[in-house]
Amino acid sequence: MTGAPQSEPELCSAKGCRAGAAWQLLWNNPRIHTPDRRKVWLACDDHKDSLEAFLGARGFLKDTVPH
């Protein structure tokens, strides 16, 4: 069988979660990142709110967009 290799699905960033990512949580730590830098955590529907809360409580969350 020939063809392009299949890529692995991108998974949620929550510890131990093996679900596919549905969201991108864009964040930065203003103490160590420039204001325009965005790091990305991936989230499934079940962990979106808890990961947003974690980043938001620290003032790191900048945006959440569909993956």
C-alpha positions in Angstrom: 0.0 0.0 0.0 1.4 3.4 -0.9 0.4 6.9 -0.1 1.2 9.7 2.4 1.8 8.5 6.0 -1.1 9.1 8.3 -0.4 11.6 11.1 -1.3 10.9 14.7 -4.3 12.8 15.9 -3.5 15.8 18.2 -4.5 15.0 21.7 -5.8 17.1 24.6 -3.1 18.6 26.8 -4.9 17.7 30.1 -2.8 15.2 32.1 -3.7 11.6 31.2 -6.3 12.6 28.6 -6.1 10.7 25.3 -9.1 12.4 23.6 -8.7 14.3 20.4 -8.3 18.1 20.6 -11.2 20.3 19.7 -9.9 23.6 21.0 -6.7 25.6 21.0 -6.0 27.6 24.2 -3.6 30.5 23.3 -1.6 31.8 26.2 1.6 33.4 27.3 3.4 34.1 30.6 4.1 37.8 30.6 7.1 37.4 32.9 9.0 35.3 30.3 7.3 35.8 26.9 7.0 38.9 24.7 3.4 40.3 24.5 2.9 38.9 21.0 4.1 35.4 21.7 1.4 32.7 21.9 1.9 29.2 23.3 -0.8 26.6 22.6 -2.4 24.0 24.7 -4.9 21.7 23.1 -8.2 20.8 24.8 -11.0 18.3 24.3 -14.5 19.4 25.0 -14.4 17.8 28.5 -11.2 19.6 29.6 -11.7 23.0 27.9 -13.2 24.7 30.9 -10.7 23.4 33.4 -7.7 24.3 31.3 -9.1 27.7 30.6 -9.7 28.2 34.4 -6.1 27.1 35.2 -4.6 29.5 32.7 -7.1 32.3 33.4 -6.4 32.2 37.2 -2.7 33.0 36.4 -3.5 35.7 33.9 -2.0 33.7 31.1 -5.0 32.9 28.8 -5.3 35.1 25.8 -7.8 33.4 23.6 -9.6 30.1 22.9 -10.3 29.1 19.3 -11.5 25.9 17.6 -8.8 23.4 16.6 
